[in-house]
Amino acid sequence: MQHSQTHLRSRPVSAGHMRAFEAVARHLNFRAASEEMALTQSAVSRQIQALEAEVGVSLFLRHTRAVELTSAGAHLLLAVTHALPRIDSAIRQIRQTAGRRAVALTTFASFASMWLIPRLEQFQRDNPEIDIRIDASDMTQDLETSDVDLALRYGPTATMPAHAIRLFGEQLTPVASPWLLKGGAPLKKPADLTQFTLIEAGDAHQSHLEWLTWRRWFDEHGLAKLQPKRWLYFNYAYQMVQAALTGQGIVLARLPMVAESLANGDLVEPLPGQRMDSPMAYWLVVGPRSGQRTEIKAFCDWLMAQSKATRQTIGEVPDPDTADNLD
């Protein structure tokens, strides 16, 4: 089926036609698609024919006992496979939150589990009428096009949008479980780390996070040739800290992420005078359509108060260039 470009229609294609197309393309069978959609086979066939008329090319090759996608059909299926689940998810969320106030935010997994979630109980207690949805992913979402209200991001100033609000910076410091250090080898100076297992991200040396590595910390302290008793590698920061909490070794931790564990004694900082500055900071980015909603303002106010408490806990001195964005 081929149509002249001058006769192609430009109005949006029916969503029903797209669902029929996706079902047939997934099954490569009109009968199976019609059974799934609770329609007659002829109804599904008519929807596919109407869709082909809309786009101007054949989407399927019809054989006697089989159906095959054309190259155009395969191209369309790639887009539909991603789009329909997102549409369905958005509709489910709209239905669930109809008449309710909600805040949707995105952040990376380690920050969600180590900093945000442990503090959320207070916000929920003070704001029981506001629903919270957290998308914890290392993929950066575009707030212009997604259904997310806020993003909590990690990076240097140069990579953040102009309207990003700085929450706090970070330093790196060795931390360990207190009982790991009791009765064992002494840890009074950096060179004593040779007697311990050191915990690190397995891919840090191949990624943009190389400043988080022990090797950089060694270089900063004139210990370029130091080697620990053994290495223990993990994929995520929260896994590394969990290993340290259970006494499996010493981790070079991001101070804001372990501030509460240090404050309550679950972790200790054996070399407090040996902290290393990081070029990274933690940021709040508000979506362009969200900032004026009362629930977003309430959550941002709470977030800023929590950030101030973190800065005080880690002893951060405000940067004069960003002081206006700190509180």
Secondary structure, 3 states (H helix, E strand, C coil): CECCHHHCCCCCCCHHHHHHHHHHHHHCCHHHHHHHHCCCHHHHHHHHHHHHHHHCECCEEECCCCEEECHHHHHHHHHHHHHHHHHHHHHHHHHHHCCCEEEEEEECHHHHHHHHHHHHHHHHHHCCCEEEEEEECCCCCCCCCCCCCEEEEEECHHHCCCCCEEEEEEEEEEEECHHHCCCCCCCCCHHHHHHCEEEEECCHHHCCCHHHCHHHHHHHCCCCCCCCCEEEEECCHHHHHHHHHCCCCEEEEEHHHHHHHHHCCCCECCCHHHCEEEEEEEEEEECCCCCCCHHHHHHHHHHHHHHHHHHHHHCCCCCCCCHHHCC
